[in-house]
Amino acid sequence: MARVLVVGSDIQGEHALLQRLRAAAALPADTVRSCHDLDDCDLLVIKDTPALRNAALRMVRERPRIQFWIEDQQGRLRDGQGDPRSTLDDHAIEHALRQMPAAPAPIEEPIAARGAKAITRALRESLQSRHGHAVLALDGLPVLLLDFEQDQMVVPDGSGNVELAQLLSDVFERLALHGIAGKRYQQLAGALPRQSLRPLLWQWGQHPAHWQDLDARLQHHARVRLLRWPDFRVLGHQHDSFRLCSLLLKRPCSVDECASLLEIPREAVRAFVHPAYLCGYAALDAPTGGGGLLRSTGDAGGLLARMWRSVRQRGGG
């Protein structure tokens, strides 16, 4: 199904354009339909004016999955980001419309978790057990397909990780997690590309919203325990994250203890703990009371901090 947003034309002109697209692609009327929301459309078509062209280019740069066509004064169509002298014939129109993704069907499976706290708990359990499949849905429509057995995901609308992580953070409380069968997952995923799941979850966890409960536990000196090394693709070249991994694999520490032992800001520690917790790499232990760890391991902490400073200096970090 192609959802088309027409800008710069009257209603009569919009209907004529949609009819032309349906005829060129030999598609039924209900598979090429008008759309009035840029975020929900597959194809943006504008009348050729400098103001509309510049505005449309800015909008589609932020939404790379949307195709962008221009209709000139003679009614010819051309790719808004392609050769300005090349027009789209019926064959090119048919090919483009038939390649557009079908509108996602509503998810009918029961809701397993809803809202940030419940979804975080369910994701952590499934990631650690490496069992099952699920769908993250917004208003009943799939946003992300999850394969916990293969540690993979499928993005139905083709959004990139940065864009999708921001969306998931913005709508976290409105999301619902549905458990689905493996066969249903394959049906929904179809031929769409499978991608590694953890890098997206890590980027999602780095957004600051919705971590009030976790931060309250950290502020009350809960200790962070790292269960295993995170995927190196999520750590990248973050020196402080590597240092935190080295420390927390040896012993659980509170945020204050991490900051003191490694001489890094508390905000940097929390920025690591949030995604590590969401991804299931880290767990929280109840505080043991007292400040014995800081006093008894001061020399070891200083040595660890000096060692990492030396590594960073040699590496130019």
C-alpha positions in Angstrom: 0.0 0.0 0.0 1.3 3.5 -0.9 0.3 6.4 1.3 0.7 9.6 -0.6 0.8 13.1 0.8 0.2 15.7 -1.9 1.2 19.3 -1.1 0.6 22.5 -3.1 -2.4 21.2 -5.0 -6.2 21.6 -4.6 -8.5 18.7 -3.8 -9.4 18.2 -7.4 -5.7 18.1 -8.4 -4.9 15.7 -5.6 -7.6 13.3 -6.7 -6.4 13.5 -10.3 -2.9 12.7 -9.3 -3.9 9.7 -7.1 -5.9 8.4 -10.0 -3.0 8.8 -12.3 -0.7 6.9 -9.9 -3.2 4.0 -9.6 -3.6 3.8 -13.3 0.2 3.8 -14.0 0.8 1.1 -11.4 -2.3 -0.9 -12.2 -3.2 -1.0 -8.6 -6.6 -1.0 -6.9 -7.9 2.3 -5.4 -7.5 1.2 -1.8 -3.8 0.4 -2.3 -2.8 4.0 -3.3 -4.5 6.4 -1.0 -4.3 9.9 0.3 -2.4 10.6 3.5 -2.4 13.8 5.6 0.4 13.2 8.0 4.0 13.4 6.9 5.1 10.9 9.5 2.6 8.3 8.2 3.2 8.7 4.4 5.4 6.7 2.0 5.5 9.2 -0.8 5.5 13.0 -0.7 4.5 14.8 -4.0 4.8 18.6 -4.2 4.0 21.1 -6.9 7.2 22.6 -8.2 7.8 25.9 -6.5 11.1 27.0 -4.9 9.6 27.4 -1.5 7.9 24.0 -1.5 11.0 22.3 -2.9 13.3 23.6 -0.2 10.9 22.8 2.6 10.3 19.3 1.3 14.0 18.6 1.0 14.5 19.6 4.7 11.6 17.4 5.7 12.7 14.3 3.8 16.3 14.6 5.1 14.9 13.9 8.5 12.7 11.0 7.2 14.9 9.1 4.8 12.4 6.3 4.3 10.0 8.7 2.5 10.2 9.0 -1.3 9.9 12.5 -2.6 8.6 13.4 -6.1 8.0 16.8 -7.8 5.1 17.5 -10.2 6.0 20.3 -12.6 3.7 22.8 -14.3 3.1 20.4 -17.2 2.1 17.5 -14.9 5.4 15.6 -15.3 6.7 13.8 -12.3 10.4 13.5 -11.3 12.4 12.3 -8.4 12.9 15.2 -6.0 16.3 14.0 -5.0 17.4 12.6 -8.4 18.3 14.0 -11.8 16.1 17.2 -12.3 15.9 16.5 -16.1 14.7 12.9 -15.8 11.0 12.3 -15.6 9.2 9.3 -14.2 7.3 7.2 -16.8 4.6 4.7 -16.0 7.0 1.9 -15.6 9.1 3.8 -13.1 6.0 4.9 -11.2 4.7 1.3 -11.1 8.0 0.0 -9.8 8.3 2.6 -7.1 4.7 2.2 -5.8 4.9 -1.6 -5.8 8.1 -1.5 -3.7 6.5 0.6 -1.0 5.8 -1.4 2.2 2.4 -2.5 3.0 0.6 -0.7 5.8 1.3 -2.6 9.1 -1.6 -4.7 10.3 -2.7 -4.2 14.0 -1.2 -6.6 16.5 -3.9 -8.8 18.0 -1.8 -10.9 20.4 -2.4 -10.1 24.1 -0.3 -7.4 25.8 2.5 -8.8 28.0 3.7 -5.5 29.3 2.7 -1.8 29.0 4.6 1.3 30.0 8.3 2.0 30.7 8.8 0.1 33.9 6.9 -3.1 32.9 8.5 -3.2 29.5 12.0 -2.7 30.9 11.5 -5.6 33.2 10.1 -7.8 30.5 12.9 -7.0 28.0 15.5 -7.7 30.7 14.0 -11.1 31.5 13.7 -12.1 27.8 17.2 -10.9 26.9 18.7 -12.9 29.8 16.7 -16.0 29.0 17.3 -15.7 25.2 13.9 -17.1 24.7 10.9 -16.1 22.6 9.7 -13.3 20.2 7.8 -10.1 20.8 6.5 -7.0 19.1 6.8 -3.4 20.5 3.6 -1.7 19.4 2.4 1.9 19.5 -1.4 2.4 19.3 -1.7 -1.2 18.2 0.7 -1.0 15.3 4.2 -2.6 15.3 7.2 -0.4 15.8 9.8 -3.1 16.4 9.9 -6.9 16.1 12.2 -8.6 18.6 13.8 -12.0 18.3 15.4 -12.8 21.7 16.6 -16.2 20.6 18.9 -14.8 17.9 19.4 -11.4 19.6 18.0 -9.7 16.5 15.3 -7.2 15.5 13.4 -6.1 12.5 12.2 -2.5 11.9 9.0 -2.6 9.9 9.3 1.0 8.5 13.1 0.9 7.9 13.9 3.6 10.4 17.6 4.0 11.4 18.7 3.3 15.0 19.2 7.0 16.0 15.7 8.0 14.8 14.1 4.9 16.2 15.8 5.2 19.6 14.5 8.7 19.9 11.0 7.6 19.0 11.0 4.8 21.5 12.2 7.2 24.2 9.5 9.8 23.4 6.7 7.2 23.5 8.0 4.8 26.1 5.0 5.1 28.4 2.6 4.6 25.4 4.3 1.4 24.1 3.0 -2.1 24.6 4.9 -5.3 24.4 3.2 -8.3 22.8 4.6 -11.8 23.0 4.2 -13.6 19.7 5.0 -17.1 18.3 8.1 -17.6 16.2 6.0 -18.3 13.1 4.1 -15.1 13.6 7.5 -13.2 13.9 8.6 -14.6 10.6 5.3 -13.7 9.0 5.5 -10.1 10.2 9.3 -9.8 9.4 9.0 -11.2 5.9 12.0 -10.4 3.8 13.0 -7.3 5.8 16.6 -7.2 7.0 17.5 -8.7 10.4 19.7 -6.5 12.6 21.5 -6.8 15.9 19.2 -5.8 18.7 21.6 -4.6 21.4 23.0 -1.5 19.7 19.5 -0.1 19.3 18.7 -0.9 23.0 21.9 0.7 24.1 21.1 3.9 22.2 17.5 3.8 23.5 18.8 3.5 27.1 21.1 6.5 26.7 18.1 8.8 26.4 17.5 10.4 29.8 13.7 10.1 30.1 11.9 7.4 32.1 14.7 6.4 34.4 13.3 8.0 37.6 12.8 4.7 39.4 16.2 3.3 38.5 17.9 6.6 39.4 16.1 6.6 42.8 17.5 3.2 43.6 21.0 4.4 42.5 20.7 7.5 44.7 19.9 5.3 47.6 23.3 3.6 47.0 22.1 0.4 45.3 25.1 -1.3 43.8 25.5 -2.1 40.1 26.7 -5.6 39.2 27.8 -6.2 35.7 26.7 -9.7 34.5 29.0 -9.9 31.5 30.9 -7.7 29.0 28.6 -5.7 26.8 28.7 -6.1 23.0 31.8 -4.1 21.9 29.7 -2.5 19.2 27.7 -0.6 21.8 30.8 0.6 23.7 32.7 1.9 20.7 35.5 4.1 21.9 34.0 5.2 25.2 37.0 4.9 27.5 35.0 5.5 30.7 32.6 2.7 29.8 35.4 0.3 29.4 36.8 1.4 32.8 33.4 0.9 34.4 33.1 -2.6 32.9 36.5 -3.6 34.2 35.5 -2.4 37.7 32.0 -3.7 37.9 32.9 -7.1 36.6 35.2 -7.4 39.6 32.8 -6.1 42.3 29.4 -4.4 42.6 29.7 -0.7 43.3 27.4 2.2 43.8 27.4 5.2 41.6 29.3 7.2 44.2 31.9 4.4 44.5 32.4 4.2 40.8 32.8 8.0 40.5 35.3 8.1 43.4 37.3 5.0 42.3 37.6 5.9 38.7 37.5 9.7 39.1 34.7 10.3 36.6 31.5 12.3 37.0 28.4 10.6 38.5 26.4 11.6 35.4 28.8 9.5 33.3 28.3 6.5 35.6 24.5 6.8 35.3 24.7 7.3 31.6 26.4 3.9 31.4 24.1 2.2 33.9 20.9 3.1 32.1 21.6 1.3 28.8 23.5 -1.5 30.5 20.4 -2.1 32.7 17.9 -2.0 29.8 20.1 -4.4 27.8 20.3 -6.9 30.6 24.0 -6.6 31.0 23.7 -5.1 34.5 21.7 -5.8 37.7 21.2 -3.9 40.9 22.0 -5.2 44.4 20.6 -3.7 47.6 23.1 -1.4 49.4 25.1 -3.0 52.1 25.5 0.1 54.2 28.6 1.9 55.4 31.5 3.3 53.3 33.9 0.4 53.9 34.5 -0.2 50.2 35.8 3.3 49.6 38.2 3.2 52.5 39.5 -0.4 52.1 40.0 -0.2 48.3 41.3 3.4 48.0 44.7 2.2 46.9 43.3 -0.2 44.3 40.9 2.4 43.0 43.7 5.0 42.7 45.8 2.4 40.9 43.0 1.5 38.5 42.4 5.2 37.8 46.1 5.8 37.2 46.3 2.8 34.9 43.5 4.0 32.7 44.9 7.5 32.6 48.1 6.0 31.3 46.3 4.0 28.6 44.4 7.0 27.5 47.5 9.1 27.3 49.3 6.5 25.2 46.3 6.2 22.9 45.9 9.9 22.6 42.4 9.8 24.3 
